[in-house]
């Protein structure tokens, strides 16, 4: 059953952790792989989304072929230019006019699963921006970090019954009624910390910020974070007890746990982000002013186009009215030609009716015929009142015209004139 809704699609899947062999971390490794270490903290692979599979929000995105097509179209955009993503799907109010990206989509592909579903994959660069710094710290700390699709979908209810092609893709949900989202457009992927598809990756080693995490090859931001930890009394030396590291890893499962373990680091990060926002405020305000000017210009252009559209519509309506009037005049002229047959002298009235039709006096041929009939009756009555004998119709007199000539002889006899002829004489 259709719900009649069009929704923004914002769903999460997990980003690969540094344990993945394909993750590229550190300035030297990034440079060797052809990536600018001044731009990226790291380059990591990630699953983007799953077409045809049910996520923990009770939603299925499909059809799988559409999901694959939209994803590859986005990948092509990324290969040819720049496709960024935010940290979360919304920005703070102070960044509303100038979004700051946390990641850049670099490449991707699609895996066709045996059950008919598809898994999209991305190669993502974590940017060295204020928002990218946040993502990098959370990711390096072992927080499950993920990508969330940002697009447009139409939503309907769908039952996973034997006839549904998605039942075989989700055998554990057979018989359930779920929300099916047909993907209409895929704009980008954003970074989130609550994956809806549950595709978590292993926590990175050394979550307690050991030297195995912070090395000389790391970015200045990571090294500075380590120094702040050391100054606050946190243990950053490598531990020889694997169980201690495991326990720490298990404890760092959300933002609250990270803040409890490293309160000073979190405070300093917040302070730095606030400071960066303050230094960028002038640029943001300038950008906002420029955007407002563009809006005003667009509104002015829109108003001008609207005026031209109205003028065009008015002219079109006039042309249509003129064409309709011309058609009516032609219809009345045809009607008058038929009407005056067999009526001596009726051409005078027909000409008058045609003239009045051209001036817009009638709304239909029927109306003009009624007017002609009325005029003809008045003419006949007037002629009879003047002493004339009503003439027979032309058809009954063998095709005679409306004016009867005098008889031959020495004395002309009075002519019998039609009512229309008499009316013309009086006029």
N, C-alpha and C positions, 0 to 999 in steps of 0.2 A: 504494500500500500504506500502510495506517495505521501510524503509529509509536506511537500510544497515548499521546502526550504532550500536556500542557497547559502552555503556556509563557507567561511574561511577555514582551510584545512591546516591545522597546526598539530602535528603528531610527532612523537619522539622515538628515536632509535639510538642505540648506544654507539659511541665513538671508540675506536680501537685504543687500547692502553699501550704504554710504551713497551710492554712485554711482547707485543706483536713484532716479529722480525722485520716487518716492512717499515716500521716507524723510523723516521730520521730525526735525531735529536743532537743538538750541539753544533757550534759554528763550523767546525771542520767537516763534520759529516754532511751538513747542509750544503756547504760550498762544493764539496766533492760531487754531490748529486746534482749540482747546477742550480741550487736555490740560494737566494741572497740571505745570509745570516743577519743582515741589518733589517730585513723585512719580517722574517719568520722566526718564531721560537722553535717550531718543529713542523714537520710535514708528516701527517699520519693518515692511514686508511680508515674508512668508516663505511658501515652499511648505511644506506640512505633511507630506504623504506622497503616494505614488502607488499607487493600487489597480490591480492587474493587471500592473504592470511589474516586471521582475526587477531587484533591487538587487545591489550588488557582493558581498554576503554569500551570494548564490545563493538568495534568498528572494523569493517573490511573495506579496503581501497581497491578499486578495480575499474574496468576489467584489467587483468595483468598486462595485456598488450598495450593498453592506453598508458598504464603506469610506466612501462618500459619506454614508450615513445616520448612521453613528457620528460622523463629523466634524461634520456639521451639528447633531447633538444636543449635541456639546461646544460648538459655537459658540453655540447657544441658551443654554446654561448660562452662558457668558461674557457674553452680552448682558444676562442677567437678574441676574447676580451676579458673583462673583469666581472666576476660574480661574487659578491660578498655575503656575509651573514652576521646577524647580531648575536649578542648574548641574551637569549630569551627572545620572545616575540614582541616585546614592547621596550621603549626607551624611556628613561627618566624625562620629566618635563623640560629640564634644561638642555636636553639633546634632541627635542622633538623636531627642530628645524634642520638639524645637521647630524644625521645618523653616524655613529661610530661603529665600524665593523669589528668583529672579533676574529673572524676567519675568512679565508678566501677559498672558494672551490677551484681546484686545479685540474681535475680530471675525473673519470669515472667509467663504469660499465654496468652491464646487467647480467645476472645469472638466472638462467631458466631452470627451475626446479622440476623434478620428476613428476610431482603431483599437479603441475600446470601453473603453479604460482611463480612469481619472479622476485628476486632480491636485487635491489639496486645498490651499487657501491660507489663510493666517492673517495677521492684523494683530497685531503683538506690541509691547508696551511694555517697554523695558529699565528695570527699577526701580532706584531709588536706595537699594539695600540693599548690604550687604557683598558678597554674591554678584553682585548686579547691577553693582556697581562693577567687579568682575573682568571680567564679560562686556563691559561698555562699553569698557574699556581694550583688551581683545583685539580687539574689533570695530573700534574706531577705529584700531588699529595695523595693520589689514589682515589679521588672522588669519581664515581661513575659519571662520565661525561658523555653527552650524546648529541646527535643531530636531530632536528625536528623540521619536518617539511612545512613549507609555507606556500599555500596555493589556494585555489578555488575549486569547490566540489558541489555537486548536487546530491542531496541526502534523501534516501528512501529506506523503508523498512524491508528486510529481506529474511525469509525463512530458509534455514538450511535443511531442506527436505531432500528426498532422493532425486528430485528433478533439478536441484540446484547444482551448478558446476562448482560451487565453492564448498560443498559438503565434503568432497574427497580431499580438499585442501585443508579442511578443519574437522577431521573425523571426531575429535573430542567434543565438538560443539553441535553435533547433529541434532536436529529438532529444535534448536534455539532460533528465536527471531532476533536479528541483529540489525544494526544500522549499516547500510551499504552506501559508501561514498564513491560516486563516479568522479574521477579526477578530471577536471576541466582545464586546469592550468597549474603549472608548477613554477613558482616565482624564484624560490631559493630554498636553502636549508639554514636554520638557525641553530645555535648551540643551546642545549638545555641540560638539566641535571636530574631529570625524571623520565627515563626512557619508557615509552608506552608499549614497545614491542618486546621488552625484556631481554634485549641482546647485549647483556653486560660482558665486558672483557675483564680479564684478570687484573687485580690491583697491581700497580707497579711495585717493584722491589724498593726497600728503603724508604717507607712512608714517613719515618721519623726524621726526615731531612738529614740523612747521613751523607758522608762525603761521596758515596756512590751515586747520590742524586745530584749534588752540587759539585761540579768540576771546573777546572780552569777553562774548559771549552764552552761552558755555559754562557748565556748572555749576561751583560752587566746587571740587568734587572734581577736575575736569579741569584747572582753572587751577592748583590746588595741585600736581598731577602735573607740569605744565609747569615750575613753579618748582623742583621737586625735580630735574628733568632739567637745568635751567639751572645749578643749584648743583653738580651732579655733573660739569659740563663738557660735557654733550651739546649738539650743535648744534641749536638750535630756530629759528634765523632762516630765512626763506625762501631756498631755493636757486635760482640762475638757471640751473643746468644740469639739464635734464630727465633726461639720462641718469643722473646721480647718483641722482636720486629713483627712477628705474626700477630701478637696481641695488639700492637699499635695499629697494624693494618686493619684488623677487625674493628677497632674502635672508630676509625675515620671512615664513617659511612654517610655523613651528611654535613651540611654547612655548620650546623650547631656543634657537632663533634669537633670539627676543625677549629672553630672559634674557641672551644673549651681547651683544646690541646695547645693552640698557639694564639692566645688572646692579643699579645702585643703585635704580632705579625698582622693579624686581621685589622687591628686599630690603625697600624701604619699604612696598610694598603688602602683603607678607607680614607685616611688623611691625604695620601698621595692622589687618589682619584678625585677627591674634593678640590685639591690644589690645581690639578690639571684642568678640571672643569672651570675653575675660576679664571685661569689664564686664557682659556679658550672662549670665555664669555663674550668678549668684544667681537671676535670673529663670528661667533654664532649669531650675535645680534645683527652684525652687518649682513650675514647671509639671510637672516630672517627678513631684514628690511628689503633686501634685493628680491626675495621671494614675494613679499607683499607687493612690491612695485610690478613684478611680473603678473601677479594676480590682477592688479588694477588694470594693467594693459590688456590682459586677456578679457577682462570684463568689458572694457571699452570696445575691443574688437568684436566681442560677442553681441554687444548692443547694436553696433553698426550692422553686423550681419543679420541680426534679428529685424532691424528696420528695413533692410534690403529684401529680406524674405517676405515681410508683410506687404511691401510695395509690389513685389512680384506676384504674390497671391492675389492682391487687389486687381492688378492688371490682367491676370489670368481669368479672374472672375468676370471682368468686364468683357474680355474676348469671348468667353463662353456665353455671356448674356447676349452679345452682339450676334454670335452665330445662331443662337436659339431664336432671336428676333428675325434674322434673315430667313431661317427655315420656316418660321410661322408666316412671314409675309409671302413666301413662295407657296405655302400651303393654301393661304387665303386666295391668292391670285388664281390658283388652279380651281379652287372652290367657286370663285366668281365666274370663271369661264364656263363651268358646268351650270351654274345657277342661272345665267342670263339667257341660256338657250330656250327658245320658245316664248320669250318675253319681249315684245316689241319695245324698243327704246330703253331696255334695261341696261344697256352698256354704260349709260350716264351714271346710273346708281353704282354699277360695278366699278367704274373708274373712281368714283368718290370713295367707295369702301376700300379699294386698294390704296388710295392716297392716305386714308385715315389709318389703315393697317401699317403703312410705312412709318407713320408718326407715332405708332405704339398705342393705338386706341383700342385694340382687341387682344384678348388673352388666348383665343382659340378660333379655329376656322368656323366652328359651330356658332360662336357668338357673332362673327361677321355675317354669316348667312342669315341669322335672325334679324340683324340690323338691316340687311338688304331687303328682306321680305317686308319688314315694317315700312321702309321707305317706298317700296313699290306699291303697297296698299294705299299709303297716303297719296301717292301720285295719281293712282287710279281714281280714288275718291274725289280728289280735287278736279280731275279732268271731267268726271261725270257731273260734278257740281257746276262746271262751266258749260254744260250742255252737250258734251261729247258722248257718243255712244261707244261703250267699251269695245275695243277691237279684239278679234279672235287671235289666238296665239299664232305665231308665225308658222308653226308646223302645220296648222289646220288650213292655212291660206296658201299652201303650195310654195312655201319659201319666200313669201313677200317680205319686203323690208318693213321697218316700223313707220315709214312715210309713204302714203298712198298717192300716186300722181292723179291729176285731173283727167276726166274722160275727154276723148277727142270730140269736137263739134264746135258749134259757134258759141255755146254758153257752157262755161265750166261749172261743174256741179261741186257742191261742198265736199271737201275731203274728210274722211274719218281718221282722226288723229288718235294715237294712243295716249293713254294717261301720261306717259313719260314725256312725249312730245309736247303736250299741252303744258306740262309742268315746266319744261324747258322754256317754252314761249313766255310763260308768266314770269319766270325768273329773269 
